[in-house]
Each structure stands twice: as C-alpha cells, then as structure tokens.
Amino acid sequence: MTRIAICAPATAITPDHAAAIEQLVADEFPEHSVYVHPQCFKSWGHFAGTDLQRLTALLECANDPQYDAVWFAKGGYGSNRIAQAAVAQMNDAARQKTYVGFSDMGYMLAALYRAGIGQPVHGSMPVSARSERGREAVRRVLRWFSGDGSGLEPSLDGKTPTVAFNLITLAMLVDTPLLPDLSGHVVMVEEVSEHLYAVDRLFFSLSNTLPRVAGLRLGAVTNVPENDREFGQSAEEIAEFWCARAGIPYLGRAEIGHTAENRIVPFGLASPARGS
C-alpha cells in the first residue's frame, strides 16, 4: 500500500474535489490510501490559507513517517512563497518520500530536487479527479504508485537525467535559490494560456540562462490566446529557433502539459515504475 498525503501549497480545492479523489481510490485503487489535509480547503485571498498555514500543512505531510508520498492537490500560483522554508525544515522521513505535482508545483519540485529530498515527480494532480478525462490522468499517477510504468513519458531512457517544468515557472526559477543544477539534463517544458509572443520571450530568457543541458523537449502548448496579429511561428518553431541560437539540442516533443494526456516524469533518472 502507498499511503498518500494530499496538501495544497498554492491554491485551494473544494470538498467535492477531495470526495472525488477519495472515491476513485476506494473504488479502483484499494492498494492505496489518501489523506486530504484540511488545509486544502482554506482560503486567504488567492491562496489555500496563509503562507504559514500552507507551509505548516506541507511539513506535517512531509515529515510524518506514516505517509509514503505527498501529492500536491492543485497548481495555481503560490508554492514559491513557501518552498525554500519548506525544504529547510524537512526531516529524515521527508527525505524518503515521493512528491507529485506539476505546473506551479514546479517550484516545489525544483526546491526538493536541489536539496536532494525524496523523489520529485512531474505528474497530474487530484484536482482533476472530478471529470472523466481528468480521472484518467489521475489514474495514470495512481497506477504508477502501484508499480505500473505505462504512464511514464515515452522518451525517458533511464540513462539521462530529466526534469519537466511549466515554461514560465522554469523561467521564474532562474537566479533563485530554488533552481537545481540542470547541467546534463534533458529539460522538458510545457505551457498553457500564454500568447505565442510570450512563449517566444520565455524561450529567449531560458536559452540565455540554462546551463549546458543535454537537450530540450517541448510538451503541449495549449489554450493559446488569440492576438491582434499572427506571431508567425508555431510553438515548436519557436522552441527550435531558440535552441538553435543557444546550441541546445532540440529533441522533439514530449507528452506533458495541461491536458488529460499529461505523462509522468520523475526528476533525475527514471525507473520503469515507482520503487523498481
């Protein structure tokens, strides 16, 4: 059994979201258990509680040896405000855990990876369990917890360390105490709800600040807003353009993103399945 604690380092979920993930686990994955921390339902402006409330809940989940994994409930801006303090206060039990999330949770995954705490993993989150398409993304993570590696990003080779980030999150991590050393890594990026000129601007920034990486893969770029004029390049053409300018090998597409097809990417070297 994988004992999973769910907390919300950024924005809140509702009791209906919690009921959906609890029901899904009970019906289809009885080998697992989930505990939804009550902090997930708190509200303080944009956030799921104050910074201190979110930090306290995360540490309670991470530092408690009765849990094997911490699954971040939802993205939305905010985890960067507590990430540095969180890793500084994590204990030996926290270092044995798996941490799963994506999007804004990239701040937490980066901080954990930099500090060498547990196994950070890019993967879909419990908030998606209320819709049928979303449930399939959540099932992918739960199957992985069961030892099924079929939901991993297909390009993972087990030989080259890999990370996966939302594009704007990665750009915001540069020159902060949260960014791990990505030298020699395959870096996968995805984006949602940004104009293509903004995607271009983010690639401009990253292409000039990333260390010597092994290559870049582009995930889904979705919900692109309409602009008053065509940008003139697709998202993939933008990625290829800036990779060529910076001498970064462009390795093609990755099956990650803000979609139901979002695949799992363990940070570092991926095993075929969790625990193998």
Solvent accessible surface area in square Angstrom, and as a share of the most:
residue,aa,sasa,rsa
1,M,151,0.67
2,T,7,0.04
3,R,94,0.34
4,I,1,0.00
5,A,0,0.00
6,I,0,0.00
7,C,1,0.00
8,A,0,0.00
9,P,0,0.00
10,A,0,0.00
11,T,13,0.08
12,A,31,0.24
13,I,5,0.03
14,T,59,0.34
15,P,88,0.56
16,D,85,0.44
17,H,32,0.14
18,A,6,0.04
19,A,55,0.42
20,A,22,0.17
21,I,0,0.00
22,E,76,0.34
23,Q,103,0.46
24,L,8,0.04
25,V,6,0.03
26,A,69,0.53
27,D,95,0.49
28,E,78,0.35
29,F,15,0.06
30,P,95,0.60
31,E,71,0.32
32,H,9,0.04
33,S,42,0.27
34,V,29,0.17
35,Y,86,0.33
36,V,16,0.09
37,H,22,0.10
38,P,77,0.48
39,Q,2,0.01
40,C,0,0.00
41,F,77,0.32
42,K,84,0.35
43,S,93,0.60
44,W,130,0.46
45,G,76,0.73
46,H,103,0.46
47,F,20,0.09
48,A,0,0.00
49,G,0,0.00
50,T,41,0.24
51,D,44,0.23
52,L,128,0.63
53,Q,74,0.33
54,R,1,0.00
55,L,23,0.11
56,T,58,0.34
57,A,2,0.01
58,L,0,0.00
59,L,22,0.11
60,E,91,0.41
61,C,1,0.00
62,A,0,0.00
63,N,35,0.18
64,D,40,0.21
65,P,103,0.65
66,Q,97,0.43
67,Y,31,0.12
68,D,36,0.19
69,A,0,0.00
70,V,0,0.00
71,W,0,0.00
72,F,0,0.00
73,A,0,0.00
74,K,65,0.28
75,G,6,0.06
76,G,32,0.31
77,Y,106,0.40
78,G,0,0.00
79,S,0,0.00
80,N,46,0.24
81,R,112,0.41
82,I,3,0.02
83,A,0,0.00
84,Q,102,0.45
85,A,42,0.33
86,A,0,0.00
87,V,24,0.14
88,A,85,0.66
89,Q,95,0.42
90,M,16,0.07
91,N,63,0.32
92,D,111,0.57
93,A,22,0.17
94,A,0,0.00
95,R,103,0.38
96,Q,146,0.65
97,K,5,0.02
98,T,10,0.06
99,Y,0,0.00
100,V,1,0.00
101,G,0,0.00
102,F,20,0.08
103,S,17,0.11
104,D,13,0.06
105,M,0,0.00
106,G,2,0.02
107,Y,19,0.07
108,M,0,0.00
109,L,1,0.00
110,A,0,0.00
111,A,3,0.02
112,L,0,0.00
113,Y,52,0.20
114,R,132,0.48
115,A,42,0.33
116,G,55,0.53
117,I,1,0.00
118,G,28,0.27
119,Q,57,0.25
120,P,3,0.02
121,V,1,0.00
122,H,1,0.01
123,G,0,0.00
124,S,5,0.03
125,M,8,0.03
126,P,1,0.00
127,V,35,0.20
128,S,38,0.24
129,A,1,0.01
130,R,130,0.47
131,S,63,0.41
132,E,101,0.45
133,R,154,0.56
134,G,9,0.09
135,R,62,0.23
136,E,64,0.29
137,A,4,0.03
138,V,0,0.00
139,R,33,0.12
140,R,32,0.12
141,V,2,0.01
142,L,0,0.00
143,R,78,0.29
144,W,8,0.03
145,F,7,0.03
146,S,56,0.36
147,G,38,0.36
148,D,56,0.29
149,G,24,0.23
150,S,82,0.53
151,G,6,0.06
152,L,20,0.10
153,E,6,0.03
154,P,81,0.51
155,S,39,0.25
156,L,34,0.17
157,D,82,0.42
158,G,37,0.36
159,K,171,0.72
160,T,37,0.22
161,P,38,0.24
162,T,5,0.03
163,V,0,0.00
164,A,1,0.01
165,F,2,0.01
166,N,7,0.04
167,L,2,0.01
168,I,64,0.32
169,T,6,0.03
170,L,0,0.00
171,A,10,0.08
172,M,108,0.48
173,L,1,0.00
174,V,23,0.13
175,D,138,0.72
176,T,47,0.27
177,P,75,0.47
178,L,16,0.08
179,L,32,0.16
180,P,9,0.06
181,D,104,0.54
182,L,1,0.00
183,S,53,0.34
184,G,36,0.35
185,H,16,0.07
186,V,17,0.09
187,V,0,0.00
188,M,2,0.01
189,V,0,0.00
190,E,1,0.00
191,E,3,0.01
192,V,31,0.18
193,S,64,0.41
194,E,43,0.19
195,H,48,0.22
196,L,44,0.22
197,Y,87,0.33
198,A,8,0.06
199,V,0,0.00
200,D,26,0.13
201,R,145,0.53
202,L,16,0.08
203,F,4,0.02
204,F,106,0.44
205,S,42,0.27
206,L,2,0.01
207,S,17,0.11
208,N,101,0.52
209,T,62,0.36
210,L,21,0.11
211,P,50,0.31
212,R,196,0.71
213,V,9,0.05
214,A,40,0.31
215,G,0,0.00
216,L,3,0.01
217,R,51,0.19
218,L,1,0.01
219,G,1,0.01
220,A,25,0.19
221,V,26,0.15
222,T,34,0.20
223,N,111,0.57
224,V,57,0.33
225,P,50,0.32
226,E,172,0.77
227,N,70,0.36
228,D,114,0.59
229,R,172,0.63
230,E,162,0.73
231,F,76,0.32
232,G,69,0.66
233,Q,59,0.26
234,S,54,0.35
235,A,15,0.11
236,E,51,0.23
237,E,83,0.37
238,I,0,0.00
239,A,0,0.00
240,E,75,0.34
241,F,81,0.34
242,W,24,0.08
243,C,3,0.02
244,A,82,0.64
245,R,161,0.59
246,A,39,0.30
247,G,53,0.51
248,I,20,0.10
249,P,64,0.40
250,Y,53,0.20
251,L,66,0.33
252,G,19,0.18
253,R,111,0.41
254,A,8,0.06
255,E,82,0.37
256,I,3,0.01
257,G,0,0.00
258,H,62,0.28
259,T,45,0.26
260,A,17,0.13
261,E,91,0.41
262,N,2,0.01
263,R,55,0.20
264,I,1,0.01
265,V,0,0.00
266,P,5,0.03
267,F,5,0.02
268,G,10,0.10
269,L,102,0.51
270,A,16,0.13
271,S,46,0.29
272,P,106,0.66
273,A,8,0.06
274,R,68,0.25
275,G,81,0.78
276,S,90,0.58
